[in-house]
Amino acid sequence: MTALRQFVPFALLPLLIAAGCGESKIPTGKLSGKVTYKAEPVTEGTVTFRNNEQGTVAAGKLDAAGEYHLLFGGGPEVPAGDYVITITPPEAHVPIASELVSAGGQVPVVNGQRAFPNIPAKYRSFNTSGLTKTIDEGENSCEISLDE
């Protein structure tokens, strides 16, 4: 029991120090942008930003104009830092029998995703996209032009 009494104050010391330091706010920013392929908007898919150092991921859906707004944890504030980017097509729709009949049995699927030639394969992986962006505090934009 004596050893426990001696240990408890030291075990609580880090908590007391942290509590006394106040709340440290992580800097955040908002990011929006547009994705194009051969000067035309990419109108379907997801833009995903991953920060390897922090382990954070933010994503935004592409709209009919090729524009996106990143979301992190359900909101627009994304932790500031360096990110690697991917652009991925929407997941494949699993057709029901009547759709297959009306389409003549032709539903192109590539690795669980519909074929989207306007999103070249290299942009679908963090390892090969080559796309990076630093998100700073405040408003940010990131226009992405995909090539072959």
Backbone as a ProteinNet text record, in pm:
[ID]
protein_1_A
[PRIMARY]
MTALRQFVPFALLPLLIAAGCGESKIPTGKLSGKVTYKAEPVTEGTVTFRNNEQGTVAAGKLDAAGEYHLLFGGGPEVPAGDYVITITPPEAHVPIASELVSAGGQVPVVNGQRAFPNIPAKYRSFNTSGLTKTIDEGENSCEISLDE
[TERTIARY]
82	0	86.5	199.7	288.5	347.5	384.9	440.4	337.6	211.6	104.6	86.5	92	78.6	192.2	309.6	423	412.5	352.4	343.6	234.6	119.6	3.6	35.3	105.1	132.9	214.2	308.8	389.4	308.8	216.2	131.2	35.8	-7.1	-100.4	-31.8	98	172.1	152	164.1	141.8	1.5	-99.2	-235.3	-250.5	-189.2	-196.2	-124.5	-11	63	-17.3	-74	-153.3	-275.1	-340.7	-459.1	-422.8	-305.3	-263.9	-218.6	-189.3	-138.7	-248.8	-373.3	-481.8	-503.4	-603.9	-641.4	-555.9	-488.7	-411.1	-494.8	-519.3	-603	-516.6	-554.1	-484.4	-528.3	-433.7	-471.9	-547.9	-651.6	-732	-753.3	-791.3	-824.6	-940.5	-998.9	-1104.1	-1044.1	-1085.7	-1031.4	-1140.1	-1139.6	-1228.8	-1149.5	-1202.4	-1130.7	-1209.4	-1138.3	-1199.6	-1103.5	-1158.6	-1078	-1117.2	-1015.9	-1039.8	-950.9	-998	-921.6	-936.7	-824.1	-824.6	-916.3	-902.8	-975.1	-1125.2	-1174.5	-1316.5	-1331.7	-1439.4	-1458.2	-1480.9	-1421	-1448.4	-1569.3	-1681.6	-1808.5	-1856.1	-1782.8	-1819.5	-1694	-1705.4	-1592.9	-1568.8	-1456.6	-1420	-1275.3	-1252.3	-1117.6	-1083.2	-972.6	-934.3	-796.1	-783.9	-657.3	-616	-490.4	-440.6	-310.5	-307.5	-187	-121.1	-8.8	58	114.9	159.7	220	115.2	0.6	-105	-200.4	-202.5	-296.6	-438.7	-454.6	-587.7	-623.8	-753.2	-805.7	-927	-931.6	-1046.6	-1086.1	-1214.4	-1260.5	-1375.4	-1395.3	-1506.7	-1555	-1684.9	-1745.9	-1741	-1714.4	-1716.1	-1860.5	-1889.6	-2024.4	-2026.4	-2138.2	-2156.6	-2061.6	-2005	-1909.7	-1765.2	-1746.7	-1611.7	-1555.8	-1640.5	-1595.6	-1615.9	-1536.3	-1545.2	-1515.2	-1562.1	-1534.3	-1496.2	-1375.3	-1330.8	-1409.9	-1434	-1496.8	-1407.4	-1399.4	-1321.7	-1406.5	-1435.7	-1518.5	-1655.7	-1708.7	-1842	-1847.7	-1735.1	-1734	-1627.4	-1627.7	-1535	-1394.5	-1373.3	-1242.1	-1149	-1041.5	-944.9	-814.8	-753.8	-626.1	-521.5	-453.1	-348.7	-235.2	-168.4	-55.4	-38.2	53.5	86.5	6.7	-54.3	-142.1	-102.6	-129.9	-120.7	-265	-287.1	-423.4	-449.6	-573	-619.8	-753	-781.4	-911.1	-962	-1076.5	-1128.8	-1270.3	-1301.3	-1437.4	-1535.9	-1664.1	-1763.8	-1756.3	-1799.4	-1803.4	-1899.7	-1871.8	-1956.6	-2094.8	-2191.1	-2329.1	-2345.6	-2395.9	-2420.7	-2557.6	-2559.9	-2687.4	-2778.9	-2907.6	-3005.7	-3036.9	-3103.1	-3127.2	-3193.3	-3294.4	-3364.9	-3272.7	-3177.6	-3082.2	-2988.4	-2945.8	-2858.3	-2928.3	-3054.2	-3130.5	-3145.6	-3183.4	-3204.8	-3074	-2960.9	-2830.9	-2764.2	-2834.9	-2776.6	-2664.4	-2664.1	-2561.3	-2429.7	-2421.2	-2295.2	-2289.2	-2219.6	-2197.7	-2048	-1973.1	-1827.6	-1789.2	-1707.3	-1660.2	-1510.7	-1435	-1291.6	-1256.3	-1207.5	-1166.7	-1270.6	-1395.6	-1499.9	-1546.1	-1491.8	-1533	-1572.3	-1667.6	-1704.1	-1583.7	-1577.9	-1468.7	-1488.4	-1390.6	-1391.9	-1260.7	-1258.3	-1132.6	-1083.8	-1172.6	-1130.1	-1062.8	-1045.3	-965.5	-861.6	-746	-642.4	-604	-567.6	-540.9	-437.3	-336.5	-231.1	-283.5	-394	-449.2	-537.5	-558.8	-648	-576	-444.6	-366	-277.8	-267.8	-178.5	-33	1.1	139.1	181.9	85.2	121.4	67	-20.5	-86.4	11.8	110.6	203.1	140.7	16.6	-53.4	-33.9	8.2	26.4	-26.4	-59.4	-107.4	-84.4	-38.6	-29.8	-154	-226.8	-343.7	-298	-318.6	-282.3	-406.6	-386.3	-499.8	-579.1	-711.8	-796.9	-847.2	-879.4	-933.8	-821.6	-841.5	-745.9	-820.8	-750.2	-809.6	-705.3	-755.8	-666.8	-730.9	-684.1	-729.3	-641.3	-702.1	-628.2	-657.9	-552.4	-564.8	-499.2	-579	-527.9	-477.3	-368.5	-316.3	-308.4	-262.2	-250.5	-154.2
-119.2	0	125.7	122.5	237.7	266.5	161.8	178.6	241.4	200.6	255.9	403.6	445.1	586.3	669	610.9	683.8	692.6	591.1	586.8	678	686.6	759.3	905.2	982.7	1121.8	1133.1	1043.1	1048	1005.9	911.9	867.7	978.5	1062.1	1170.1	1296.7	1306.1	1425.8	1465.9	1374.2	1415.1	1470.3	1414.4	1463.6	1604.5	1630.5	1763.6	1866.4	1828.8	1920.7	1950.8	1846.3	1865.2	1951.5	1930.7	2009.1	2155.2	2181.5	2318.1	2392.9	2321.3	2385.6	2446.6	2413.5	2466.8	2381.9	2418.9	2343.2	2387.1	2293.4	2329.5	2298.5	2400.1	2386.3	2351.1	2245.1	2205.4	2299.9	2358.5	2447.9	2371.2	2435.2	2372.6	2468.7	2411.8	2491	2427	2502.5	2451.5	2441.3	2339	2322.1	2282.7	2351.1	2315.4	2327.9	2271.3	2278.3	2215.5	2189	2133.3	2032.6	1925	1823.9	1821.2	1827.8	1820.6	1714.3	1663.1	1569.7	1617.5	1648.8	1704.3	1826.7	1914.2	2041.5	2025.9	1904.8	1881.1	1841.1	1887.3	1850.5	1700.3	1645.8	1508	1517.7	1460.9	1487.7	1380	1270.3	1165.8	1112.9	1080	1022.2	1092.3	1055.5	1109.4	1155.9	1272.7	1324.7	1297.5	1225.3	1188.7	1243.2	1309.9	1364.2	1283	1235.5	1158	1219.9	1246.8	1297.2	1179.3	1133.1	1015	1040.4	1161.5	1194.2	1195.6	1257.1	1268.1	1149.2	1075.9	965.4	1011.4	1131.2	1184.4	1167.7	1152.1	1139.5	1230.4	1307.3	1392.8	1364.6	1377.9	1346.1	1436.1	1446	1521.2	1457.4	1459.3	1404.7	1509.1	1462	1550.2	1574.7	1699.7	1731.4	1745.5	1787.8	1797	1896.2	1988.6	2085.5	2041.5	1923.6	1875.7	1936.5	2001.2	2067.4	1978.5	2003.3	1927.2	2017.9	1977.5	2044.3	1934.3	1943.1	1838.9	1841.2	1721.3	1704.5	1616.8	1651.7	1573.6	1560.4	1438.1	1416.9	1478.4	1485.7	1539.7	1689.7	1759.6	1904.7	1951.9	2081.8	2135	2167.1	2163.2	2196.7	2074.8	2088.9	1980.7	2018.9	1927	1959.1	2006	2114.5	2166.8	2065.9	2065.2	1975	1934.2	1841.7	1793.3	1667.7	1665.7	1556.5	1498.3	1369.2	1299.3	1282.3	1290	1295.3	1180.3	1127	1033.6	1081.3	1038.9	1061.4	922.6	883.3	750	759.1	669.3	665.7	616.7	637.8	583	431	369.9	223.9	170.8	51.3	-11.2	-39.8	-21.4	-57.8	-204.2	-283.1	-423.7	-431.6	-466	-464	-579.8	-549.5	-656.1	-714.8	-828.3	-902.1	-815.6	-737.9	-657	-552.8	-498.9	-402.1	-470	-591.2	-664.8	-694.9	-731.6	-761.7	-636.4	-523.6	-400.4	-342.8	-374.4	-325.8	-426.3	-531.7	-632.8	-708.8	-709.6	-782.3	-708.8	-586.5	-511.3	-409.3	-440.4	-346.5	-348.1	-249	-251.4	-227.4	-315.7	-302.7	-329.7	-245	-262.1	-262.8	-375.4	-387.8	-333.4	-367.8	-323.8	-181.2	-115.7	19.7	24.3	111.2	128.9	184.2	155.6	208.2	358.6	435.3	580.7	620.9	630.4	664.1	805.3	891.5	1027.8	1035.2	919.4	912.2	802.3	839.5	739.3	662.3	536.7	444.4	497.3	570.9	615.5	709.9	779.5	874.1	807	677.1	604.5	546.4	564.4	509.8	618.6	619	714.2	689.3	565.9	531	579.4	603.8	637.9	771	835.9	956.5	1071.4	1086	1198.2	1332.4	1331.3	1454.9	1484.4	1606.8	1648.2	1790.1	1822.2	1956.9	1982.3	2102.2	2146.4	2228.1	2187	2262.5	2354.2	2483.2	2584.6	2627.4	2700.4	2755.4	2847.1	2848.3	2935.1	2866.8	2948	2898.5	2851	2736.6	2679	2633	2627.8	2570.5	2479.9	2382.3	2288.2	2246	2305.6	2268.7	2155.2	2045.9	1926.8	1898.2	1897.6	1866.9	1732	1631.6	1497.4	1483.4	1409.3	1379.1	1227.6	1184.3	1039.9	983.9
0	0	0	73.2	78	-59.6	-131.9	-266.6	-359.1	-345.9	-428.4	-399.1	-273.2	-236.5	-293.6	-303.1	-359.5	-511.7	-574.6	-720.6	-774.8	-708.8	-759.2	-792.8	-706	-743.1	-872.4	-893.9	-1015.9	-1138.4	-1121.2	-1231.8	-1274.9	-1181.9	-1212.4	-1261.6	-1245.3	-1283.1	-1430	-1526.7	-1666.3	-1690.1	-1625.7	-1641.7	-1586.6	-1472.8	-1412.8	-1498.6	-1553.6	-1640.5	-1765.8	-1826.9	-1948.8	-1921.6	-1809.7	-1775.4	-1753.9	-1702	-1675.6	-1799.2	-1904.2	-2026.1	-2110.2	-2083.3	-2163.5	-2287.2	-2363.7	-2482.5	-2600.4	-2665.8	-2784.7	-2907.4	-2987.2	-3104.5	-3225	-3294.3	-3415.8	-3527.1	-3600.9	-3710.8	-3819.7	-3872.3	-3977.2	-4092.7	-4205.1	-4322.2	-4396	-4485	-4572.5	-4712	-4787.3	-4920.8	-5018.7	-5132.5	-5242.2	-5371.1	-5477.5	-5603.9	-5716.2	-5823.6	-5943.9	-6004.5	-6062.4	-6129.5	-6276.8	-6364.1	-6508	-6571.7	-6683.8	-6765.7	-6909.3	-6973.3	-7109.4	-7116.6	-7017.4	-7006.1	-6984.2	-6963.8	-6936	-6789	-6722.6	-6582	-6564	-6459.1	-6418.1	-6325.7	-6367.7	-6300.8	-6204	-6193.4	-6098.7	-6033.3	-5906.1	-5834.7	-5702.6	-5641.2	-5510.7	-5512.1	-5454.8	-5434.4	-5288.6	-5265.6	-5129.7	-5097.4	-4984.1	-4935.1	-4813.1	-4810.6	-4695.8	-4645	-4514.4	-4449.9	-4379.2	-4432.8	-4377.5	-4238.8	-4211.2	-4082.1	-3970.6	-3998.1	-3897.5	-3899	-4011.1	-4024	-4051	-4106.4	-4134	-4281.3	-4306.6	-4442.7	-4454.6	-4563	-4593.3	-4737.5	-4767.7	-4902.7	-4943.7	-5074.9	-5130.5	-5258.3	-5279.1	-5400.5	-5511.6	-5632.5	-5749.3	-5791.5	-5831.6	-5877.9	-6029.9	-6084.3	-6229.5	-6296	-6219.6	-6274.2	-6250.7	-6188.8	-6158.1	-6030.5	-5952.6	-5830.2	-5708.1	-5604.5	-5480.3	-5362.2	-5245.6	-5118.2	-5020	-4964.1	-4871.3	-4742.6	-4690	-4559.4	-4473.6	-4346.6	-4249.9	-4124.4	-4084.7	-3966	-3979.3	-4101.2	-4124.9	-4142.8	-4126.7	-4140.8	-4237.6	-4271.2	-4371.2	-4319.3	-4187.2	-4131.1	-4137.8	-4213.2	-4234.6	-4162.9	-4087.4	-4021.7	-4124.1	-4092.1	-4181.8	-4191.9	-4306.4	-4325	-4469.8	-4492.4	-4626.5	-4657.7	-4775.6	-4814.8	-4949.9	-4966.4	-5094.1	-5141.5	-5273	-5326.6	-5423.8	-5419	-5521.3	-5576	-5698	-5759.6	-5797.5	-5744.7	-5773.2	-5829.5	-5923.7	-5978.2	-5872.8	-5897.5	-5805.6	-5805.8	-5696.9	-5689.3	-5794.5	-5838.7	-5940	-5884.3	-5967.9	-5936.1	-5973.9	-5883.1	-5913.5	-5980.2	-6108.8	-6181.4	-6141.6	-6146.9	-6127.1	-6264.7	-6267.7	-6392.7	-6499.9	-6463.5	-6564	-6627.1	-6550.7	-6606.3	-6705.3	-6674.5	-6765.7	-6897	-6889	-7010.1	-7094.7	-7032	-7108.3	-7163	-7099.5	-7147.7	-7240.6	-7273	-7360	-7291.6	-7158.9	-7083.5	-7073.6	-7125.4	-7126.7	-7014	-6907	-6797	-6767.7	-6820	-6799.4	-6653.4	-6596.9	-6460.1	-6459.2	-6389.6	-6377.8	-6229.8	-6177.8	-6037.5	-5940	-5959.9	-5868.2	-5893	-5994	-6026.7	-6173.6	-6205.6	-6345.8	-6419.6	-6547.9	-6629.9	-6647.9	-6608.8	-6625.1	-6690.8	-6822.6	-6890.2	-6857.7	-6801.9	-6768.1	-6630.9	-6564.9	-6441.9	-6464.3	-6522.5	-6548.8	-6422.7	-6441.3	-6330.5	-6230.9	-6277.9	-6185.8	-6077.4	-6102.6	-6004.6	-5899.9	-5913.4	-5823.1	-5701.8	-5694.2	-5583.4	-5522.5	-5389.8	-5322.4	-5362	-5396.4	-5430.1	-5567.3	-5658	-5795.5	-5845.6	-5769.7	-5822.1	-5846.5	-5759.5	-5772.7	-5736.5	-5689.6	-5653.9	-5505.8	-5475	-5335.9	-5318.1	-5194.7	-5161.8	-5014.5	-4982.1	-4843.6	-4813.2	-4710.2	-4665.9	-4553.6	-4573.6	-4475	-4397.3	-4288.6	-4214.3	-4305.9	-4288.8	-4368.7	-4494.5	-4594.2	-4721.1	-4812.8	-4876.3	-4971	-5094.7	-5207.7	-5328.6	-5393.8	-5468.6	-5536.1	-5667.2	-5774.6	-5908.6	-5957.4	-5998.9	-6040	-6186.7	-6267.4	-6409.8	-6434.4	-6468.8	-6492.3	-6635.2	-6649.7	-6782.3	-6798	-6913	-6938.6	-6839.6
[MASK]
++++++++++++++++++++++++++++++++++++++++++++++++++++++++++++++++++++++++++++++++++++++++++++++++++++++++++++++++++++++++++++++++++++++++++++++++++++

